Amino acid sequence: MELASQKLRKIAPELDPLRIGTGWKPEDLSKPQVMIESTAGDSHPGSGHLMRLVEAARKGINDAGGYGARYFCTDICDGESQGHDGINFSLASREMIANMIEIHANATPFDAGVFIASCDKGMPGNLIGMARVNIPSVMVTGGTMSAGPELLTLEQLGMYAAKYERGEIDEAKLNWAKHNACPSCGACSFIGTASTMQIMAEALGLTLPGSALLPATSPDLIDYAYNAGKRAVELAYEGLKPSDIVTMDSLENAIMVHAAISGSTNCLLHLPAIAHEYGLTITGDTFDRLHRGAHYILDLRPAGKWPAEFFYYAGGVPAIMEEIRGVLHLDAMTITGKTLGENLDALKANGFYERCQKWLEEANKKYGINITREDIIRPYDKAIGTEGSIAVLKGNLAPEGAVIKHTACPKEMYKAVLNARPFDSEEECLDAVLHHKVQKGDAVFIRYEGPKGSGMPEMFYTSEAISSDKELGRAIALITDGRFSGASTGPVIGHCSPEAMAGGPIALVEEGDMIELDVFARKLNIVGVKGERKTPEDMDAILAERKKNWKPHAKKYKRGVLRLFSDLAASPMKGAYLEYE
């Protein structure tokens, strides 16, 4: 089989001298050419260490007889972008990363690829880009950072900040948390979006088995990157592509793992967007169907007890899959060239779990604790919960759906009728929450923050301010067409679709409307006006009249990437990918 890179050399005589000028040796030109695409850069801890993995993968490629070429498109940090309009660029950056990968790979074709990322938009951006270029490829995930003293992790910082704002702690305690929450490189050490998407990459079959969400400082991670490079060269000859691996079966496997780990709600943006690139359709309804009756077994933050550093020590994705093995499509193909079931059996035979146990023993000594694998990943029949971790709510407020992570929501808020308090920006709402201008029984709305509104930023500060308040955290709901951090907890409902900027019902909510929330029945409805309950027919008529008088807001962004994104972004419940038709 003639490799694509060699065909190109015959067509473009300038290619060889240009590559020699880049540092290639003449003998390298005829080798399998592998693009190493990464988000390496100084943007945040999740990407700051990735050059080590790039070089390990490159060595693996070279040792396997190929040549690795390094390409970069670094990502931004959602945490560093919080509290100002920088967070508006976050979701759009996913599309831009995918666009640059598409450009890199197609401007000069390669025979295979290694994709390396860690974090919230870098991971899905690379997975979308991998789908678009569809060359034989391996994903390498950058792992998670260590926990700080007292097992401090970054998602707790919002709680500390809110307590400081309310005068409950002093500045010294706040600074202690700031200085110790990120003690190493890697993705934030909780099951937020970064950790969730690393796990999803393995669950889809696109990483080497057992490699997702290792501690970023682990020598095992370097070995995985090296072996990924070697595997990429083999794949160049075998011709096994991502489109041969990502199928409805593998997507369903990923969603079942998502349910088991209580994954980030942002996954409901990213997996549909990844599936879309393969010509497949998954929706919020797909997640809701598969989460019903699913066993939630991972006791990690933010919904659980332990930092994400402990995930690998308990056996990682393979251990999760072993516990839910009975509901998985075990014949799904993976980048090893073997099925998922064959990979799981091989790990049991090659000492994988024994190595993980040794790391757990070391962690117990380091942190002065004494926990077992089952404290981190519960047995299937001793699950933390048996109804998955998310629900998709629908009704006249969200005809296309809205998402709640019910495992992180107080049980008191599963069913309630609340008083509407709408705000047209997060800044207004956050001020009202922090200064006690909202009350028990309110449904607090933040709207015009969807993809077409402001880029669909996270409502992290507001959700943390609510969930960290002992009274409000169990007595009000936050509803938005924006999204939440994977670290968010509390009664928060996001992705409300259609969004306000598109004229969705969330734009029509008025002060004093009665909002019915029923997680078990999957309902989210406007059921009354100014404290007076209405029939569904009356409510339809009222909303129709309000829609006649509604005027769309002016576009927030007049030019640049956010204007492009707001013009083309699909509905949040479809994945907010760029929609051209």
C-alpha positions, 0 to 999 in steps of 0.5 A, a space after each residue: 500500500 502506498 502511503 498518502 504522504 508518498 503520493 504527495 511527494 510525487 505531486 509537489 516537488 517543493 515538499 522535500 526541500 521545504 521539509 529538509 529546511 525544517 530539519 527533516 533528514 533526506 532518509 526521513 522523507 520516505 517514512 510514514 509521516 505522523 502529525 502530532 497535534 497538541 494543545 501544548 502551551 503556557 495557557 494553563 496547567 492542563 497544557 503546560 506539561 504536554 510537550 513531554 508527551 509530545 516528545 515521548 510520542 515522537 520518540 515512539 513514532 521514530 522508534 517504530 520507523 516513522 517521522 513525527 511532525 509537531 503541530 500546535 493549537 493551544 487552548 484557553 483555560 475556563 478557570 482563568 476566563 471566569 468573572 469577565 467576558 473572556 469566558 464567552 470565548 470558551 465554547 467557540 474555542 472548541 470550534 477554532 481548535 477543530 478548524 486548525 486541526 482540519 487545516 493542519 492535516 489537510 494542507 499537507 496530508 499525513 499518514 496518521 496522527 497522534 492527538 494530545 490534549 487535557 482540558 475542557 475545550 482542547 479535548 473535544 476540539 481535538 476529538 472533533 478535529 480527529 473526526 474531520 481529518 479521519 486519518 488513522 489516529 490515537 488520542 493521548 490524554 494529558 491526565 489530572 493534577 495532584 490534590 493540594 493539602 487537605 485534599 484541596 481541589 480547584 472546584 472548591 475555590 468558588 465556595 471559598 470566594 463566596 464565603 469571603 464575599 459574605 464575610 464568613 472567612 478572612 482574606 488569609 484563608 482565601 489566599 491559602 486556598 488560592 495558593 494550594 488548589 493547583 499544586 501540579 500540572 494536569 487537568 483540574 482534579 475533579 470530574 469536571 469537563 476536562 476529566 469527563 472528556 478524557 474519560 470519554 476519549 477512552 470510552 469511545 475506543 480512541 486511546 490506548 486502554 487504561 490511559 485516560 486521566 492518569 496523574 499528570 506527573 505519573 511516569 506511566 503517562 509518558 509510557 502511554 504517550 510513547 506507545 501511542 506514537 508506536 501504535 500510530 505508525 502501525 495504524 498508518 499501515 493498517 488503515 484503521 480510521 476513527 470512523 471505523 471506531 466511533 459508531 452508535 455502539 461506541 457512543 452509547 458505551 461512552 454515555 453509559 460510562 458518563 452515567 457511571 462517573 456522574 460526568 459533566 453536563 458539558 458532555 451533552 454539548 461535546 458528544 453530540 458535536 463529535 457524533 455530528 462529524 461522523 454523520 451520527 446523531 445523538 441528542 439530550 434524549 439519547 443521554 436521558 434514555 441511557 442514564 435512566 436506570 444506570 448505576 452511578 458508581 464513581 465517588 469523586 468530586 464534585 458530586 463525590 468525596 475524592 479528588 480525580 487523582 485517585 481515579 487511576 489508582 482505582 483502575 480508571 476507565 477499565 475498572 468502571 467498564 468492568 463494573 458496568 460490563 453487562 450494559 456495554 457493547 463489548 464488540 465495539 472496535 478500538 484503536 488497538 485493532 481489538 474489540 472493547 471486550 478483548 481489551 478488558 480481558 487483556 488488561 486483567 491478564 497483564 497486571 494492569 490492576 495490580 500496578 494501579 493498586 501499588 499506586 493507590 498504596 503510595 497515595 494512601 501514604 502520601 495523604 495519610 489516608 487509608 482507602 480502597 479501590 471500592 471507596 473510589 469505584 463502587 461495585 455495581 451492586 453497591 452503587 451510589 445511585 441507580 438513575 444515572 447522573 443527568 436528566 433532560 427536562 422538557 416542557 413549555 419552558 424548554 421544548 427542546 430540553 434543558 439539562 440538570 445533573 441530579 446527582 449534584 442537586 439537593 433532593 429537596 429540589 427534585 420537585 418544586 413550584 417556584 417564583 420566577 426571577 429573570 435576569 438578562 445577564 449573569 452579572 445582574 443575577 450574581 449581584 442579586 444572589 450575593 446581596 440576598 436579593 433573591 429568596 427561598 422558593 425563587 427560580 432565578 433565570 440567567 438568559 441571553 447567555 446561549 451560543 447565539 447570545 454571548 457564546 454560551 459561557 459558564 455560570 460558575 460563579 453564580 452557581 457556586 454562590 447559590 450552592 455554597 449558601 446553606 439556605 439558598 442552595 436547597 431552596 432555589 433553582 438556577 435556570 439558564 440557556 448558558 451552561 455550567 462548569 463541570 464542577 458545578 453543584 446544586 439546583 442548576 439547570 442549563 442548556 435551556 433550548 431554544 435559547 433566549 436569543 433565538 426567541 425561546 420561551 426562556 426569553 418570555 419569562 416574567 417576574 412572578 411566573 410560576 415555574 414547575 420543576 419535576 426531575 423524576 417526571 422530566 418536566 420544566 414548565 411555566 404553570 402560572 402568572 403572578 402566583 396564579 396557576 393557569 391551565 396549559 391552554 391558558 399558558 400557551 395563549 399567554 406565551 403566544 401573546 408575549 412572543 408577539 411583543 418580544 423583540 430580539 436583543 441586538 447582537 452582542 458581538 459585531 465582528 470577529 470569532 464570536 460574531 461568527 460563532 453566534 451566527 452559526 451555532 446550533 441549539 445547545 441541545 444539538 451540541 452548539 456546533 457550527 451549522 451551515 444550513 
